[in-house]
Amino acid sequence: MDKFFKLKENGTNVSTEFLAGLTTFFAMSYIIFVNPNILSKTGMPFQAVFLSTIIATVVSTLVMGLFANVPYALAPGMGLNAFFTFTVVFGLGFTWQEALAMVFICGLFNIFITVTKVRKMIIKAIPVSMQHAIGGGIGIFIAYIGLKNANLLEFLSDSKTITQVNGAAYNVATEAYKGGVFSVNSNGGIVPSLVNFTSPGALLAVIGLVITVVLLLKKVRGAILLGIVLTTLLAIPMGIVDLSKVSFESNSLGAAFNDLGTTFLAAFGSEGIVKLFSDPARLPLVFMTIFAFSLSDTFDTLGTFIGTGRKTGIFSEEDERQLENGSGFSSKMDKALFADAIGTSIGAIFGTSNTTTYVESAAGIGAGGRTGLTAVVTAGLFLLSTLLAPFVGIVPAEATAPALIIVGVMMLSSFADVKWDELDEAIPAFFAGIFMALCYSISYGIAAGFIFYCLVKVITGKAKDIHPILWVATGLFILNFIILALL
């Protein structure tokens, strides 16, 4: 095992990697419940999506761990699953089978740009200062996810700020919504504020944060994972976790496999890819939607690798040289990009939205994970969760939130390498880092950074410093925003 994963070479050991894999699993295990909840609104069977989510996660994470030997886990992406449901199916009128077909095609496109080195060329074109800004921005993003999961924030939205309900334009005269309200969009008038701490969940998150900070400062081994476990145990007497509601019947594996037959290969049936391309008038809309899927998926992954890999040494300077000068899959980054690329197509085959590298992997990396053994452990735990889903579900979001907040703090040190006293670096770095969290999207943060980087260079007469690929990527981002506006 040491020889296969090169544990000593990476300054780690089996126990550290195991703890890191556990930490990553608990930080992202929410997806096996949240993803079915979102996608099932399209008419997909909940249990089928539950199982396809786990299958896509296990297979793609195993490829990442065994082939690329890096500690990253993959799963259906948050944001991309919402785009799948509320924009593609509800907004544009595609069936969920057609949407799965588009996700599969998006996966094939990602594989193509990976094996043809387009993804690698994009990474090489990103300025070093921008890479540091992306790393710090992901830290803010992860910490913000933690704050939201901890329910430490609340948002006030009155009738004047609501723009859409259930994907349709909001009408103040509407008194009831068929099926209930499952999504609300508000404009910039929404006001965030700190909760008043009367909620047991918020109090638990604060206690968990204090516990995790103390354990880390005392340099306790496995501090982040131990913080999650202790906070979960505290949640029982606080009434947040109710052990009496643990039910194996409601999460029957047999029922899930029966339902999986509905979504498995549905992308290729008569209601899927066949119907998708049957109407020539819809083809421009189809290709624009696939493009929107792919661009977000690609830059979410690149941002995660750049933001977490360089700072921790997972992708070393030697690996970066191999990335630039090598051929085939000579570097860990090459292999990691390929593992990520095939994840989306695998997920679509079984019946879920885009599978992507999870930024929550940073929690496991923060716990010491440095090799693919971390990913293998995470994949094994997701596989086990098919049998123990009720118990996995008792870990509340408030218990994993402190881990995300602390890991975010750790990653902010990347900002130290940005020359903040030089506006031509500070302006694009600010937009790349801050927009990432405020827009709740890694790819949108990168988009803002690219656009302002090009703008600053043109204004200062340094347009020649912009790499041609950066020009192309920036143009694609702008085109993507135009497409989303039209959709």
Disulfide bonds with the S-S distance in Angstrom:
none
